[in-house]
Amino acid sequence: MLIGEEENAEVLKVLDSQSLFRHYGPRPQHKVSEFEQEFAAAMFAFPLVLQEFVYGLTFISAVGRMTVSLGVPVALVRGDVFYWGSLMAAALITIIPIAIVYNAFIDRFLAGLTAGAVNG
């Protein structure tokens, strides 16, 4: 059975650290703590984003001062009347930068997804 380059690199990291386990032991490689820090940052960011929306909805009355995520539904939906052309234009304008960033990083994302696939 052949071992790929990535698997070989991980085995060498374990051997160089002289610790049998990657996640705990006498000299851990701190893989779990890195994940925990990233997860904590994401969990911290979610309430802040939600708070920004609720704060803006509660305290800002002028549509010109609202953020895009709040101003679009407030300004373009009046009761049962939806201004569909303007709503779709706002959705297109806000999604273009996200699509550009996604397109720039899709190769890395797919490489990460397929990195654990079985070789051969």
C-alpha positions in Angstrom: 0.0 0.0 0.0 1.4 3.4 -1.0 1.3 6.3 1.3 0.6 9.7 -0.2 2.7 12.9 0.4 0.2 14.4 2.8 -0.1 11.2 4.9 3.7 10.9 4.9 4.1 14.5 6.1 1.6 13.9 9.0 3.5 10.7 10.0 6.8 12.6 10.0 5.2 15.4 12.2 4.2 12.8 14.8 7.6 11.1 14.7 9.5 14.5 14.9 7.4 15.5 17.9 8.3 12.3 19.7 4.7 12.0 20.9 2.5 9.1 20.0 -0.6 11.2 19.8 -1.3 14.3 17.8 -4.0 15.8 20.1 -2.7 15.0 23.6 0.2 13.5 25.4 3.6 14.8 26.6 4.1 17.1 23.6 0.8 17.7 21.8 0.7 19.4 18.4 -2.2 21.6 19.4 -4.5 20.5 16.5 -7.5 20.4 18.8 -6.8 23.8 20.4 -6.6 25.4 17.0 -10.0 24.0 16.0 -11.5 25.1 19.4 -10.2 28.7 18.9 -11.7 28.9 15.3 -15.0 27.4 16.5 -15.1 29.9 19.4 -14.5 32.8 17.1 -17.3 31.7 14.8 -19.7 31.2 17.8 -18.7 34.7 19.1 -19.3 36.3 15.7 -22.8 34.9 15.2 -24.5 36.8 18.1 -22.7 40.0 17.1 -24.1 39.8 13.6 -27.6 39.1 14.9 -27.2 41.9 17.4 -26.3 44.3 14.6 -29.5 43.5 12.7 -31.8 43.8 15.8 -30.1 47.0 17.0 -30.4 48.6 13.6 -34.1 47.5 13.3 -34.9 48.9 16.7 -33.0 52.2 16.9 -32.4 53.4 13.3 -35.4 54.9 11.6 -33.8 56.6 8.6 -33.4 54.1 5.7 -30.3 56.0 4.5 -28.4 55.2 7.7 -29.3 51.5 7.8 -26.9 48.8 6.7 -27.6 46.9 3.5 -28.8 43.8 5.3 -31.4 45.8 7.2 -32.2 48.6 4.7 -33.1 46.4 1.8 -36.1 44.6 3.4 -37.2 47.8 5.3 -37.2 50.1 2.3 -38.3 47.6 -0.4 -41.2 45.8 1.3 -44.2 47.9 2.3 -46.9 45.7 3.9 -48.0 43.3 1.2 -46.3 45.1 -1.6 -43.0 43.8 -2.7 -40.9 45.8 -5.1 -39.5 42.8 -6.8 -37.3 44.5 -9.4 -35.5 46.6 -6.7 -35.3 43.6 -4.4 -33.6 41.4 -7.1 -31.3 44.3 -8.0 -30.2 44.7 -4.4 -29.7 40.9 -4.1 -27.5 40.9 -7.2 -25.4 43.9 -6.1 -24.8 42.3 -2.7 -24.0 38.8 -4.0 -21.4 39.9 -6.6 -18.5 40.5 -4.2 -19.3 37.2 -2.4 -19.4 35.3 -5.7 -16.0 36.8 -6.6 -14.4 35.7 -3.4 -16.0 32.3 -3.6 -14.7 31.9 -7.1 -11.2 32.9 -6.1 -11.1 30.2 -3.3 -13.1 27.4 -4.8 -10.0 25.5 -5.9 -8.6 25.5 -2.3 -11.9 24.5 -0.9 -12.2 21.5 -3.3 -8.6 20.5 -2.7 -9.4 20.4 1.1 -12.5 18.3 0.5 -10.7 15.8 -1.6 -7.5 15.7 0.5 -8.9 12.9 2.6 -10.0 10.8 -0.4 -8.5 7.3 -0.9 -5.7 7.3 -3.4 -5.6 4.9 -6.3 
